[in-house]
Each structure stands twice: as C-alpha cells, then as structure tokens.
Amino acid sequence: MGTVLDGKAIAAALEERMRSRVEAFRRRPQLAILSFNTPASRLFELMQVERARALGIQCRNEVLDSARVTPEDVERRIQAWNADPAVHGIFVHQPMPPQIDPQRISTMIDPQKDVEGIHPQNSARRFFAKARIGSCTALAVMELIDSTGVPLEGKEAVVVGHSEIVGRPVSMLLLDRLATTTVCHVATNRAGRLEAHVRRAEVLVVAVGRPRLIPGAWIRPESIVIDVGINVVDGKVVGDVEFETARDRAAYISPVPGGVGPVTVMMVMLNTIEAFRLQGGA
Ligand code: NAP
C-alpha cells in the first residue's frame, strides 16, 4: 500500500520556514483577496485569511456577489489595489463568474503583485523557466512530488487537465525538471486514449474536477499520484482519482482533502512574500 502524502504536514513545515522570514521584515507584506460568494470561494478565502494572519501577513479581502458583479466592479478593485503601495499581493479567486473574462483580468493585475502568476508576463517567464512568481497550485503539486525524494529526470509524467492555472503550469514545471511530459485533456478522453496514457505514468497529476475520472486499476504500480481535483459527492469532498484502489498500487498518493489544498494556500503566502521582496520590501 502506498504512502499517503500529508499535505497538512508539508504546509506546516513550509509555514514554519516562512514565519522567520516574515518576522525579519521591518514592514508587513499585505495580501489583497478578491473572492466571490460561492461556497468553494468562501472556503478557500477563509483558509487564505487564516494562514496569512498566522504568518503575520496582513490581509484585506473583498467578497463580490457572483450573480451581480460586473467586469467594471472587478477592474475598479484591481486598479485600486495596483495603485496602493500598501498592497503587495493580489489574488482573484477562480473560477470567476461567467460574465467576468479571466484572461482580461489576468492582464490587469500588476505583474509584480500577481501572486497567482497569471499575468502574461509571469506566464511567459514560466515558459522560459525563469518564473519569479508561479501558479500556486502548480508549485504545490511540485512540492508534494519533491517530498517523496524521487528524482524526476527521465520519468514518464502524465498531466490530466490543461487549464491555464493548473494543468499547463504543472506540465511546464515537470518539463523544467526533465520529466518526459504528456498532457491529456477532454479530447484525449473522447478519443478513448486516457487510460493508455495514465497506465504508463510514473508521475500522474490529475486536475480536472470529475470524481472517479481515474479508476484505481489504471494506476501504474509504484507511481506517484497527485490528485488536484476537488468535488463534492454526497456531501463529501473527493478528488478525481479513485483513492482507495489507487493507493493499493501507487508508491505515493496525495489525498483529497488534505493533499494539494493546504500546500496551495502556503504557496499563496510564499508568493506574497516574494512579491513584497520584488517591490523592495524588507
Ligand atoms: P478547469 O479550468 O475546469 O480545467 C479542467 C481541465 O480538465 C480542462 O483542461 C479540461 O479540458 C479537462 N477535462 C475536462 N473533462 C475531462 C475529461 N473527461 N478527461 C480529461 N480531461 C478533461 O479546472 P481547474 O481550474 O484546472 O481545476 C481542476 C480541478 O482542480 C477542479 O476540481 C478544481 O476545483 C481543483 N483545484 C484544486 C486546487 C487545490 O489547491 N487543491 C486548486 C485549483 C483547482 P478542456 O478544457 O479541453 O475541456
């Protein structure tokens, strides 16, 4: 039976390391969070605010009504935070309501304050393996993989999902580490080829948002499985991978909840500290 990667313990260790960095600053970094009134967004915001406060990072948060918010409301808020020297990091929750274009929003955030790494300038730097601030979820995935101590060079890595905030940045980070990386998506599944790709993955990252998309029987024995998906089934939070059966085959597997999620929150904090430093904070 594989080892379950403890995201909470990894997050706690990261927090400990960050605390001394924040304590050494003369000023406090400040994170501004824009969230929407959906249960998932409110929960994530709560976790962000809690961890920021525990670390001594100042936090201001604004919750917008998903049904009524206009693109101008979001843009006004971002412009105000861009112009405010007391704000060092800006994080806008995704998914955004359908009337808001996330690509347009990503171009509006000051790249030095973009703690989710979604501004085109930050995405481009990632392409050249020179990211200063990267996708928090993608960094969390790499942190979990690194916690296994298994070297990635030459490994067969398969990423399922090619979204701009998770699948694509994860695949870039795996490439940077010289893993042979395959990216699967909805068309891979439609073509009936998802199983074949998953079966040869020595490192599998699944970020889709469909419960039980990956049956445990598909998992390559002794592989590393990182499940990013968050789904609610019968009131219970589950990932995209059939956990119990997958655990029997994998060498390491991240659970949902308690895997990628807590580490992602800490990556938001790490990026806020990085953004503070980039803006001359000390
Ligand atoms: P997203 O933007 O909806 O992207 C989902 C991706 O999955 C898309 O690339 C989509 O391809 C692909 N896909 C859809 N159906 C598929 C199928 N049947 N087979 C293979 N690929 C399929 O979602 P996201 O923002 O990347 O998030 C993915 C999941 O991770 C969600 O459950 C989300 O809640 C969770 N998440 C967790 C964290 C965390 O910290 N734990 C952070 C962010 C997201 P097409 O675009 O081609 O349709």
Residues whose N, C-alpha, C, O or C-beta is under 5 A from the ligand:
A	BS01	NAP	T137 G161 H162 S163 V166 G167 C184 H185 V186 N189 A207 V208 G209 V228 G229 I230 V260 G261 T264
